Amino acid sequence: MKYQVTHITRYEYQQRASLCHNLVYQVPVDHTFQEVKKINYQIHPEPRSLAMREDFFGNKFIYFSIEEFHRKLSVEIKSNVEIAEPVWIKTNPKDTMPWENVVIWLRSAEADNDIRQFYLESAHIRFVDEIRDYTLQSFTPGRPIMEAMLDLNSRIFNDFDFTPGFTDISTRVEDVFLHKKGVCQDFAHFSLACLRSIGLAARYVSGYIETIPPPGKPKLFGADASHAWIALYIPETGWTEFDATNNLLVNDRHVRTAFGRDFADVTPLKGIVYSGAGQRMIVNVDVRRLE
């Protein structure tokens, strides 16, 4: 599948800002089944400093600073990507190794530290006994890891309500579990807390997913949004991606921009602004199929 992704972020300040420094994690990267064809970006006002860099995890990000008075800031990233069907789509879940064997392997000398760093707690991921108990209802003794993960994915989809506005970035994973409400970011964090609490390695993935309009209705520009899901490490297939928000084994409708331990590592746009009052942020995202 070929897609064009447009992500536009606008800030409007109540008082003029004199300076801002920002990091933008909205740039797709090449993957074994994702190829980036073209990237364009426009930032207004024109930055004084601008650079494309790579972080510890291999993600691409844009750093820029604006060193003049301004009341508005606009960042537009436009990317063309081509996505092939991931290898795990053809994997038989029952043929994957028992999940306890993966836990043992992760603690052996065979497992790379780049993988093992993803079974630890992080800024948004805490180990909670009740969440571990919830996880073990799917990860029963001897169960193949991919089969167990698909079951957990389905249970989160059915047990939790997608409720925009109920949570924010400061909401603890324990509270998401208590109220069974949240958005894709919360469900990704909860999935990570589940998996890491039983000793498995899992990482946060940010990006986009193609949305399909109702039959007979045109697709509206800006109707999509940033999306989040997780990748679980399975030795036979590598990082294998699951989307609890949509109860999906991730396929060729997902566009990846970055991965990390949790949202804090890959915030789409973050920075520091010097201004004397509040601000308003407007975000528009569009994912369009090119074929």
Secondary structure, DSSP 8 states (H G I E B T S, - for coil): -EEEEEEEEEEEEEEEE-EEEEEE------BTTEEEEEEEEEEES--SEEEEEE-TTS-EEEEEEE-S-EEEEEEEEEEEEEE---GGGG--GGGS-BHHHHHHHHTSTTS-HHHHGGGS-BTTB---HHHHHHHHTTS-TT-BHHHHHHHHHHHHHHHSEE-TTS--TT--HHHHHHHTEE-HHHHHHHHHHHHHHTT--EEEEEEEE-----TT----TT-B-EEEEEEEEETTTEEEEEETTTTEE--TTEEEEEEESSGGGS-SEEEEEE-SS-EEEEEEEEEEE--
